[in-house]
Amino acid sequence: MMSEGLFYDTLRQAVWAAVMMSTPILLVALVLGLAIGLFQALTSVQEMTLTFVPKLSAILIVFWMTMGFMTQTLVAFFDGHVVPLISGGL
C-alpha cells in the first residue's frame, strides 16, 4: 500500500513534469499575446481574429517543435516514478 508521503511526492513530481512540459507553449502565448495587445493598443485595431490566429499558429508550431522534449519528460517521469510504484520497486 502506498504511504501518504509517497503519494504526495509522486503528485508533486507529476505537477512539476506538467509545468515543465507546458512552459514553452505558455511562454510563447504570453509573449505573443503581449505583443499583439500592444500592437492593437497602438493602432486602435480591435479585430478578434488578429489575436486568435497568430497565437494559435504560434502555439501549434511550438507544440510541434517541443513534442520530443515533452515526450522525453513524460517518459522519464513514468520510468522514474510511476513504473517503480506499480512494480513495487520502491
C-alpha positions as a LaTeX table, in Angstrom:
\begin{tabular}{lrrr}
\hline
Residue & $x$ (\AA) & $y$ (\AA) & $z$ (\AA) \\
\hline
Met1 & 0.00 & 0.00 & 0.00 \\
Met2 & 1.24 & 3.48 & $-0.88$ \\
Ser3 & 2.00 & 5.76 & 2.05 \\
Glu4 & 0.67 & 9.30 & 2.19 \\
Gly5 & 4.15 & 10.80 & 1.84 \\
Leu6 & 4.92 & 8.72 & $-1.23$ \\
Phe7 & 1.59 & 9.69 & $-2.77$ \\
Tyr8 & 2.26 & 13.41 & $-2.28$ \\
Asp9 & 5.81 & 13.08 & $-3.55$ \\
Thr10 & 4.57 & 11.37 & $-6.71$ \\
Leu11 & 1.88 & 14.03 & $-7.11$ \\
Arg12 & 4.49 & 16.78 & $-6.70$ \\
Gln13 & 6.68 & 15.16 & $-9.35$ \\
Ala14 & 3.68 & 14.87 & $-11.71$ \\
Val15 & 2.80 & 18.55 & $-11.28$ \\
Trp16 & 6.44 & 19.52 & $-11.88$ \\
Ala17 & 6.52 & 17.41 & $-15.07$ \\
Ala18 & 3.31 & 19.10 & $-16.24$ \\
Val19 & 4.79 & 22.54 & $-15.56$ \\
Met20 & 7.98 & 21.66 & $-17.43$ \\
Met21 & 6.01 & 20.38 & $-20.44$ \\
Ser22 & 3.65 & 23.36 & $-20.63$ \\
Thr23 & 6.20 & 26.14 & $-20.06$ \\
Pro24 & 7.33 & 26.60 & $-23.70$ \\
Ile25 & 3.77 & 26.86 & $-25.00$ \\
Leu26 & 2.63 & 29.19 & $-22.23$ \\
Leu27 & 5.64 & 31.47 & $-22.67$ \\
Val28 & 5.05 & 31.81 & $-26.41$ \\
Ala29 & 1.35 & 32.51 & $-25.85$ \\
Leu30 & 2.19 & 35.13 & $-23.21$ \\
Val31 & 4.83 & 36.94 & $-25.27$ \\
Leu32 & 2.77 & 36.87 & $-28.46$ \\
Gly33 & $-0.36$ & 37.98 & $-26.59$ \\
Leu34 & 1.51 & 40.93 & $-25.10$ \\
Ala35 & 2.96 & 41.91 & $-28.48$ \\
Ile36 & $-0.40$ & 41.70 & $-30.23$ \\
Gly37 & $-2.12$ & 43.57 & $-27.40$ \\
Leu38 & 0.48 & 46.32 & $-27.61$ \\
Phe39 & 0.06 & 46.48 & $-31.39$ \\
Gln40 & $-3.73$ & 46.72 & $-31.01$ \\
Ala41 & $-3.44$ & 49.46 & $-28.38$ \\
Leu42 & $-1.05$ & 51.48 & $-30.53$ \\
Thr43 & $-3.05$ & 51.18 & $-33.75$ \\
Ser44 & $-6.60$ & 51.06 & $-32.30$ \\
Val45 & $-7.29$ & 47.92 & $-34.34$ \\
Gln46 & $-9.71$ & 45.74 & $-32.37$ \\
Glu47 & $-10.04$ & 42.68 & $-34.57$ \\
Met48 & $-10.59$ & 39.38 & $-32.73$ \\
Thr49 & $-9.00$ & 37.24 & $-35.42$ \\
Leu50 & $-5.84$ & 39.33 & $-35.15$ \\
Thr51 & $-5.27$ & 37.91 & $-31.68$ \\
Phe52 & $-6.60$ & 34.39 & $-32.24$ \\
Val53 & $-5.00$ & 33.23 & $-35.48$ \\
Pro54 & $-1.35$ & 34.23 & $-34.81$ \\
Lys55 & $-1.45$ & 32.89 & $-31.24$ \\
Leu56 & $-2.98$ & 29.61 & $-32.34$ \\
Ser57 & $-0.44$ & 29.27 & $-35.16$ \\
Ala58 & 2.49 & 30.02 & $-32.85$ \\
Ile59 & 1.21 & 27.60 & $-30.19$ \\
Leu60 & 0.85 & 24.82 & $-32.79$ \\
Ile61 & 4.37 & 25.47 & $-34.13$ \\
Val62 & 5.91 & 25.49 & $-30.64$ \\
Phe63 & 3.96 & 22.37 & $-29.71$ \\
Trp64 & 5.26 & 20.61 & $-32.82$ \\
Met65 & 8.84 & 21.75 & $-32.11$ \\
Thr66 & 8.78 & 20.66 & $-28.44$ \\
Met67 & 6.93 & 17.36 & $-28.79$ \\
Gly68 & 10.20 & 15.43 & $-28.40$ \\
Phe69 & 11.05 & 17.30 & $-25.18$ \\
Met70 & 7.54 & 16.74 & $-23.81$ \\
Thr71 & 7.67 & 13.05 & $-24.66$ \\
Gln72 & 11.09 & 12.63 & $-23.01$ \\
Thr73 & 9.88 & 14.43 & $-19.89$ \\
Leu74 & 6.76 & 12.29 & $-19.63$ \\
Val75 & 8.62 & 9.04 & $-20.28$ \\
Ala76 & 11.28 & 9.97 & $-17.70$ \\
Phe77 & 8.56 & 10.68 & $-15.13$ \\
Phe78 & 6.82 & 7.38 & $-15.77$ \\
Asp79 & 10.05 & 5.36 & $-15.87$ \\
Gly80 & 11.43 & 7.01 & $-12.75$ \\
His81 & 8.35 & 7.30 & $-10.57$ \\
Val82 & 5.19 & 5.55 & $-11.76$ \\
Val83 & 6.53 & 2.24 & $-13.10$ \\
Pro84 & 8.57 & 1.51 & $-9.93$ \\
Leu85 & 5.46 & 2.19 & $-7.84$ \\
Ile86 & 3.38 & $-0.19$ & $-9.94$ \\
Ser87 & 6.03 & $-2.91$ & $-9.87$ \\
Gly88 & 6.62 & $-2.45$ & $-6.15$ \\
Gly89 & 10.24 & $-1.36$ & $-6.61$ \\
Leu90 & 10.05 & 1.48 & $-4.07$ \\
\hline
\end{tabular}
